Amino acid sequence: MVSQLRTQRIAERIQHDLSELIITEVSDPRLLGVSITGVKVDRELAFADIYYSSVEGSHRSAEILDGLNHAKGFLRSTLAKESDLRVFPRLRFHWDPTPEKAEQLEKIFDRLRQERGEVVQ
């Protein structure tokens, strides 16, 4: 098992490198506008749970998931080559609704401010 600090560093590295790979190396149109919002790696380094989001919202989540799963082998092998890990974790992708929920909350807060007569910036 690996320390929690090391798994966190590995997760941050995977998030950075994966984001870069999707932008520069992957030409799948299903992955346009995709953001990697977080990565969690288990302590055994068996799995990396990748959280993704899109500017267009959750209606594209299934399409993006298909694109990510289609590119999974390429992404994992490329990431493994760039890492110093003996065994690279398997990638699992999950939709992250946080950005979408944050936008909805902002709209609610703006509406409440307007109802109270406060200035909305």
N, C-alpha and C positions, 0 to 999 in steps of 0.2 A: 504494500500500500504506500501511497505517496502522501506527503503532508498537505494540509489544506492550503497553505500558502503556495506550494508548487502547483497544485491543481488550478488555483486561481490564475497563476501566471500562464499556465498552459492554455487555459480557457481564453484569456485575453489575447494571447498570441494567435490562437485559432480564429478568434473573431476578427482580428485585424487582417490576417492573411486571407481568410475566406472572403471578407468584404472586398479586398483588393482583387482577388481571383475572379469574383463574379463580375466586377467592372471591366477588368482588362482581358481576361482569357475566355470567358464563357460567352458564346454568341447566340444563345438561346433567347428568342424574343419573349418567351414567357417570364424571363427573369429581369426584364427591364423595370426599373423603379423599385427593386427589392432592396431592403435594408436588413442587415443582420443586427438585431437588437440585443442579443445576448447569447452567451455560451456557458453551459455548465458541464463540467467533466466530472465523472465519478472518481472515487479515490483509487479504484483499481485500474483506471485508464482504459476501461473496456468500451465506454460509450461517451460520446460528446453530444449533448442535447443542444441543438442549434435553434434559436428563436428568431423568426423573421417577421417582417412587416412590409407593407407596401403603401405608397402614397394614395393609391386608388381605393384602398380599403379592403375589407374582408371578403367582398364578393369575388376577388381574384385569388383567394387563399388556396383553393384546390388546384387551380391552374399553375400557380407558383410552386406548390408542393410537387406536382408532376414534373415540372422542369428541374427542381432541385434533386428529386429522386433519380431522374434520368442522368443528371450530371454527377451523381454521388460518387461513383467509382473514380472518375477523373479528379474530382475535388479532393477525395481522400488520398489518392496516390500522390497528387501534387503537394498537398499539405504535408504528407509524410516525408517526402523528399526534402522539404525545407526545414523539417524539425530534427531535433537530436534524440527523439524518442526511439527506443528499440521496437516497441509495438505501438502503432498509432490507433487511437480509439475509432470505433465505428460511428458514423454520423447518423443522427436521428433528427428530423426536422419537425418543428412545431410552430404554429401560427401564434404570434404575439399580439393580442388585442389592445395592449396598453396605449400605443399612440392614438388609436382610434377612440378609445374611451377618454383619454385626456382631452381630445378635441371636443368631444361631446360635453364634458364637464365644463370646459371653457365657455362654450355656448350657453350653458345653463347659468354660469356665474355672470356672464355679460347681460343676460336677460334679467337676472335678479338685480343687478346694479342699475339697469335702465328703469326697472319698476320702482326702485328706491329713489331715483332721480340723481344717482351718482354719475360722474363723468366716466365714460368708457374710453380707454386709451387704445 
